[in-house]
Amino acid sequence: MLEFSPIEHFNRVLRLFWVLLAAALIGGLAGYFFSRAHTPIYEANAIFSVNIDLEKVPQKPLELYDEDLALATTQAVLLSPSVTGAVLADAARLGYPMDLTQLIAASSIERRLAFWVLRFRSTDPSFAQTLVNLWADYGYQTMLNWQVTGQAPVYVVFSPPTHSGKPVDPVYFGANKLILGGSLIGFLCSLLVIELTAGRPTRIEQP
């Protein structure tokens, strides 16, 4: 009768633990170099400072939900058809025609407390810088127009955006996941090889 011995199995893996570590390291390095094999992507970002003027709030106190909703006007403006349409027109004029889906896929808008960060990514660092700054300018002017027309609360204070400089270092998206995934695959593969080359379980003779 064949019997699996957990202790024997553990000792076998422990003796060859250096193989597991080496395979995990090789897998991680493979993931790292795979992430660097892609075309470099550069990310430019423009920053908006947006606050609430409590003196202009018509009904006090302003609930947190209403405050968040008012501040979210920043994102609504940046993604409005008039603003994105102007950005797409400039992209075509600069020699990088794209549609709205491509624009959204290459950008992101992130809130950090009182700041909103508009990001745009491209293989051309100069284009990334130029487009994100144009986008920020269109957005800021539209924010002010929305307040005049009543589409944005008057108690929201939109400050002029801080323009992006030209990005220098490329951004490698997903590099950490690729490294972790490569290490895990290497570890599991080496564990499987150890199991397949270890021989059959101990045979126990029946009396």
C-alpha positions as CSV (number, residue, x, y, z in Angstrom):
1,M,0.0,0.0,0.0
2,L,1.3,3.5,-0.9
3,E,1.2,6.1,1.9
4,F,1.8,9.8,1.7
5,S,4.1,11.0,4.5
6,P,3.7,14.8,5.2
7,I,7.0,14.9,7.2
8,E,8.9,13.3,4.4
9,H,7.3,15.6,1.9
10,F,8.1,18.7,4.0
11,N,11.7,17.7,4.4
12,R,12.1,17.1,0.7
13,V,10.8,20.6,-0.1
14,L,12.9,22.1,2.7
15,R,16.1,20.5,1.3
16,L,15.3,22.0,-2.2
17,F,14.0,25.3,-1.0
18,W,16.9,27.1,-2.7
19,V,15.4,25.8,-6.0
20,L,12.1,27.4,-5.2
21,L,13.7,30.7,-4.4
22,A,15.9,30.6,-7.5
23,A,12.8,29.9,-9.7
24,A,10.8,32.6,-8.0
25,L,13.7,35.1,-8.6
26,I,14.0,34.1,-12.3
27,G,10.3,34.4,-12.8
28,G,10.3,37.8,-11.2
29,L,13.2,39.0,-13.4
30,A,11.3,37.7,-16.4
31,G,8.2,39.7,-15.4
32,Y,10.4,42.8,-14.9
33,F,12.1,42.6,-18.3
34,F,8.7,41.8,-19.9
35,S,7.3,45.0,-18.5
36,R,10.3,47.0,-19.9
37,A,9.9,45.4,-23.3
38,H,6.8,47.6,-24.1
39,T,7.0,51.0,-25.7
40,P,7.8,53.6,-23.1
41,I,4.7,55.6,-21.9
42,Y,5.0,59.1,-20.5
43,E,2.5,60.7,-18.1
44,A,1.9,64.4,-17.7
45,N,-0.4,65.8,-15.1
46,A,-2.1,69.1,-14.3
47,I,-3.4,69.9,-10.8
48,F,-6.5,71.8,-9.8
49,S,-7.0,73.2,-6.3
50,V,-10.7,73.2,-5.5
51,N,-12.2,74.4,-2.2
52,I,-15.5,75.4,-0.6
53,D,-16.1,79.0,0.4
54,L,-18.3,78.5,3.5
55,E,-19.3,82.2,3.4
56,K,-21.2,81.6,0.1
57,V,-22.9,78.4,1.2
58,P,-26.7,79.3,1.1
59,Q,-27.8,76.7,3.6
60,K,-25.5,75.9,6.5
61,P,-24.1,73.5,7.6
62,L,-23.1,72.0,4.3
63,E,-23.4,68.2,4.5
64,L,-20.4,66.1,3.6
65,Y,-22.4,64.4,0.8
66,D,-23.3,67.8,-0.7
67,E,-19.7,69.0,-0.4
68,D,-18.4,66.0,-2.3
69,L,-21.1,66.4,-4.9
70,A,-20.1,70.1,-5.4
71,L,-16.4,69.3,-5.6
72,A,-17.1,66.6,-8.1
73,T,-18.1,69.3,-10.5
74,T,-14.4,69.5,-11.4
75,Q,-14.5,66.0,-12.9
76,A,-17.8,66.6,-14.6
77,V,-16.5,69.7,-16.3
78,L,-13.3,68.0,-17.5
79,L,-15.3,65.1,-19.0
80,S,-18.0,67.3,-20.5
81,P,-18.6,67.1,-24.2
82,S,-17.5,70.7,-24.9
83,V,-14.2,70.3,-23.1
84,T,-13.4,66.8,-24.5
85,G,-14.4,67.9,-27.9
86,A,-12.0,70.8,-27.8
87,V,-9.2,68.5,-26.5
88,L,-9.9,66.0,-29.3
89,A,-9.7,68.8,-31.9
90,D,-6.3,69.9,-30.5
91,A,-5.1,66.3,-30.5
92,A,-5.9,66.0,-34.2
93,R,-4.3,69.4,-34.9
94,L,-1.1,68.2,-33.1
95,G,-0.9,65.1,-35.3
96,Y,-2.4,62.6,-32.9
97,P,-6.0,62.1,-33.9
98,M,-8.1,60.0,-31.5
99,D,-11.7,59.4,-30.5
100,L,-13.3,59.9,-27.1
101,T,-12.8,56.3,-26.1
102,Q,-9.0,56.5,-26.7
103,L,-8.8,59.8,-24.9
104,I,-10.5,58.4,-21.8
105,A,-8.4,55.3,-21.9
106,A,-5.2,57.4,-22.0
107,S,-6.2,59.6,-19.1
108,S,-7.4,59.6,-15.5
109,I,-8.8,62.1,-13.0
110,E,-8.0,61.6,-9.4
111,R,-9.1,63.5,-6.3
112,R,-6.6,64.0,-3.5
113,L,-8.4,65.9,-0.7
114,A,-8.6,69.5,-2.0
115,F,-6.7,68.7,-5.2
116,W,-7.8,67.1,-8.5
117,V,-5.1,65.6,-10.7
118,L,-5.7,65.4,-14.4
119,R,-3.4,62.8,-16.0
120,F,-2.7,62.0,-19.7
121,R,-0.4,59.4,-21.1
122,S,1.3,59.1,-24.4
123,T,4.4,57.7,-26.1
124,D,5.4,61.3,-26.9
125,P,6.3,63.2,-23.8
126,S,5.9,66.6,-25.5
127,F,2.4,65.7,-26.8
128,A,1.4,64.5,-23.3
129,Q,2.5,67.7,-21.7
130,T,0.9,70.0,-24.3
131,L,-2.4,68.1,-24.4
132,V,-2.9,67.9,-20.6
133,N,-2.2,71.6,-20.2
134,L,-4.7,72.5,-23.0
135,W,-7.2,70.2,-21.4
136,A,-6.7,71.9,-18.0
137,D,-7.1,75.4,-19.5
138,Y,-10.3,74.4,-21.3
139,G,-11.6,72.8,-18.1
140,Y,-10.8,75.8,-15.9
141,Q,-12.5,78.3,-18.3
142,T,-15.5,76.0,-18.5
143,M,-15.7,75.7,-14.7
144,L,-16.0,79.5,-14.4
145,N,-18.6,79.5,-17.2
146,W,-20.6,76.9,-15.4
147,Q,-20.7,79.0,-12.3
148,V,-22.0,82.0,-14.3
149,T,-24.7,79.9,-15.8
150,G,-25.6,78.1,-12.5
151,Q,-24.4,74.7,-13.6
152,A,-21.8,74.7,-10.8
153,P,-22.3,75.9,-7.2
154,V,-21.1,79.5,-6.6
155,Y,-19.5,78.5,-3.3
156,V,-17.0,76.2,-5.1
157,V,-13.6,78.0,-5.5
158,F,-11.8,76.9,-8.7
159,S,-8.2,77.9,-8.7
160,P,-6.2,78.1,-12.0
161,P,-4.5,74.8,-12.8
162,T,-0.9,74.1,-12.2
163,H,0.5,73.1,-15.6
164,S,2.5,70.0,-16.2
165,G,6.2,70.0,-17.0
166,K,7.6,67.8,-19.7
167,P,7.7,64.2,-18.3
168,V,11.2,62.8,-18.4
169,D,10.9,59.3,-17.0
170,P,8.6,56.7,-18.6
171,V,5.9,55.1,-16.5
172,Y,5.7,51.3,-16.6
173,F,2.1,50.3,-15.7
174,G,1.5,46.9,-14.2
175,A,5.2,46.3,-13.6
176,N,4.7,45.2,-10.0
177,K,1.9,42.8,-11.0
178,L,4.1,41.3,-13.7
179,I,7.0,40.8,-11.3
180,L,4.8,39.3,-8.6
181,G,3.0,37.0,-11.2
182,G,6.4,35.9,-12.6
183,S,7.7,35.1,-9.2
184,L,4.6,33.1,-8.3
185,I,4.6,31.1,-11.6
186,G,8.3,30.3,-11.1
187,F,7.7,29.2,-7.5
188,L,4.8,26.9,-8.5
189,C,6.5,25.5,-11.5
190,S,9.6,24.6,-9.4
191,L,7.4,23.1,-6.8
192,L,5.7,20.9,-9.4
193,V,9.1,19.8,-10.8
194,I,10.2,18.8,-7.3
195,E,7.0,16.8,-6.9
196,L,7.4,15.0,-10.2
197,T,11.1,14.2,-9.7
198,A,10.8,13.1,-6.1
199,G,9.7,9.6,-6.8
200,R,6.7,7.6,-5.6
201,P,5.4,7.7,-2.1
202,T,6.7,5.3,0.5
203,R,5.3,1.7,0.1
204,I,4.0,0.3,3.3
205,E,4.0,-3.5,3.4
206,Q,0.8,-5.1,4.7
207,P,1.4,-7.8,7.5
